């Protein structure tokens, strides 16, 4: 909710392609929700005036993944992904055809939307870091890569001076794993980010870092640590999404500052 109202208040409206009713539909759905704060509804109702010539689209008919972006509509790509978060992730249709807020969400779906939000944030606010999913090439002694799996990052940030940060966005109901009452980080996640970093940094320069960025949960313990592994920095952290958008942005900006202060 904070994401939606912030984006609508920060000049994205002017770039909207009138052929799409995705944003108008999302605003309308949110206004109808009983658990949306009155002050947020007030902002959304004002924003809805920009869409008086746009037709409402049934949520089930909206295919956000079919929208194509060109130079003239790249500016609201992030906003449309937030709409997708609302429509695909937070709204469920009841048997009576009514729309209601979901009380729980599938981890796999939310993980994808969480990843997309972070990616689009960095694409929009830090184009100089060329945020993209990237394929990591195996660091082989020969050309025999038969049957080796592809390694695709969630988000890779690359500065002009050659520094690289590989971000793995993780969304779980529970962030830690437990074995014989001993809690540890999820081993598969650490193995994955370590493998990405070490294979990217083929020359062992140490200019490639990795970060596991978990969505913060209500658990008492939130993963936070930093390791030096074979000359590369691996960080484990969490992003608190239960905050106003400017504070969420502040957390993401701190990541940029910590890794790319001189480059940006």
N, C-alpha and C positions, 0 to 999 in steps of 0.2 A: 504494500500500500504506500509506504513512504517512497519507494522507488518510482511508482507511477506518478504521484503528485509532484515530486521534485522534477521529473523529466518534463512534465507538462508545463511547469512554470519556468522552464529554462530554455526557451526559444526553439524547441524542436517543432512546435506547431507550424511555424512558417514554412517548413520544408515538406509538409505532408502532401503526398500524392493523393488527390481527391478520388482516384479510382478505387482506393482501398478503404473499406469501412471497418478495418480491424480495430483501429484505435477508438472510433466512435462506439463500437460494440463493447469493447472492454470497459470504457468509462461508464456506459449505461449499466452494465452488469454490476460494477462496483457500487454505483449509486444505490442500487436496489438491495445491497447487502446490509442486513441489520447490524453486523458486527464491524462495520466501517465507521470510524469516528465522524461525528457531525461536521467538524472543521474540515476534514478531508473531503467529505461529500460536497461541502460548499465550494471548495476549490474545483472539484471535478465538474460540478454543474456549470460553473463559469467557463471552464474549458470546453464543455460540450457545445457552447454557442459557436465555436469555430467549425463545427461539423453539421450545421443546419442543412446543408445541401448533400450530406452523405447518408446513404441508406444503411439502416441497421442490417447486419448479417447474422443469421443464426450461428451460434458458436460451433455447432457440429459441421457447418459448411465452410468454416475458416481453415485454410491450409497454409499456415505460416511458412512451412518449409518450401512452398511453391513460389514464394515471393522472390523475385529477382532484383538485385540491386545494381544500379548504374551510378554514374558520377553525380547525377542530380538528386538521388535519393539516399545516398550513403549516410547522410547526416542523421537520419532517424532510424537507422538500422538497430541501434541499441534500444530505442523505445519500442520498436516492434518485437524485439526479443523479450522485453519485459511484458508486453501484451501476451506473448506466447506463454510466458510463465504463469500469468493469471488464467488464461483460457484453458490451456492444456493441463496445468498442474494444480490449480487451486479451485477450479469450478467443476462440480459434478452435476449431472442431470438425474433427478429423481424419477421414480416411476410415473409420477404425475406430470412430468415435463417441467417441473420447477427447477430453478437453478439455486444451488446453495454452496457455501464454502466447504471445502473438504476438511475433515478433521484429521485425516492422515493422508500421506502421499507415498507413492511407491518410490523407494530409494533410488532405483535405477533411473526413473524418469526425472526425479528431482536432481540427481547427480548430473544428468545431461544439461538440464536448464541452468543449474548452478555454474557449470563449466562455461556454458554459452554466455551467461551474464558477465563473468570475469573477462572472457575473451573480448567481448564487444566493448567493455569498459576501456580496456587498454588500447583497442583499435581506435576508438574515438578520441580518448584523451591523450594518448601517447603514440601517435602515428610514427614518430621517430624510432620507436622500438620494434616496429614491424611485427606486431603480435600475430601469430598464426599457429595452427597445428603444423608440425613438421615431422617428416620421416627421418629417423635416426639411422644412419648406416652402421652396420656391424663393423667393428674394428678388426678386420681379418688379416691374417698373414698371407693369404692367397685370395683368389676370386671365388672360392667354393662356398657359395651361400645357399646351397640346395637345402630346402626344407626349413631354413631358418625363418622364424616368424617376423612379420613386419613390426617395427617399433615406431608408433605414432604418438607424439606428445599431445597432451591436451592443449597447452599454450606454451609457445616459446617466445621469449622477448630477447631481441638482439640489438645491441647498441652499435653505433658507427665505429667505435674503437675496438670492436671484436668481442666484447663481453656478452655472455649468453646466460640467461636464466630460464631453466626449464621448470614450468609450473605444472604440478599434477593436482587438479581440483577434485576433492573427495567429499562426498555427501553420504553420511551414514547416520542411522539412529543412534548407534553406539560407535564411538571412535576407536576405542581400545579393544584389544583381544585379551582374553583371560585363559591361562593355562595353569591348572593346579593352584588356583587362587592368586596367581602372580599376573599382574597386568603388564602388557608390553604394547608397543606400537604394532600395528598390523604388519607382519613380516613381508607379505606379498607387496605392499605399497613401498616399503623401504627398498626391497630388492629391485623393484621396477625403476624407481627414480635413480637409484645408484647405477643401474645398468645403462639407463639413458645418458646420464652425465658422463660416465667413464667411456662409453663408446663415442660420444660426441667429441670429447676432449682427447682426440687420438694422439696428439703430440704432447699430452700431459703438461700443458702450459699452466693449467689451473684457472683459466679464465671462464670456465663453465661451472655454474652452480645449479643446484636443484632445490625445489621447495615442494613439500607436501602441504597443501592448503586445505584444511578441513573446514567444513561449515560448522560453526560453533553450535553445540547442543546444550541441553539443560543439565548435563552431567556435571558433577562437582569438579572433576579434573578435566582440564582442557589441554590437549597436547601442545607443548611448546619446548623446543630444544634446537640446538645448533651443533652440528658435528663437522669435524674436519676429517674427510675420508680420502686418503691417498692424494692429498693436495687439493681436493675440491671441497667446497662448502655445501653441506646438505642441511636444510632447515625444515623443521616441522612447526607449523603454526595453524591458527584458526581464524576464520573470518566471521564476525558477529553480524548476522543479517537482521537481527531483531533491533535495529537502530534506525534513526533517520538517515536518509540517503547521504547527506553530507558527511556523516560519521562513518558510514560504510566506505565512502570514497576516501576518507582520510586513512583508513586502514590499508586500502589498495595503494594510495599514494606513498605510504610509508615503505611499502615493498619496493617501489621504484626508487625512492630516496636511498634506501639501504644498499641497493645493488648498483644503481646507475647514477649516483649523485653528480659525478663529474660530467657524465655524458648528456644529461638533460638540463 
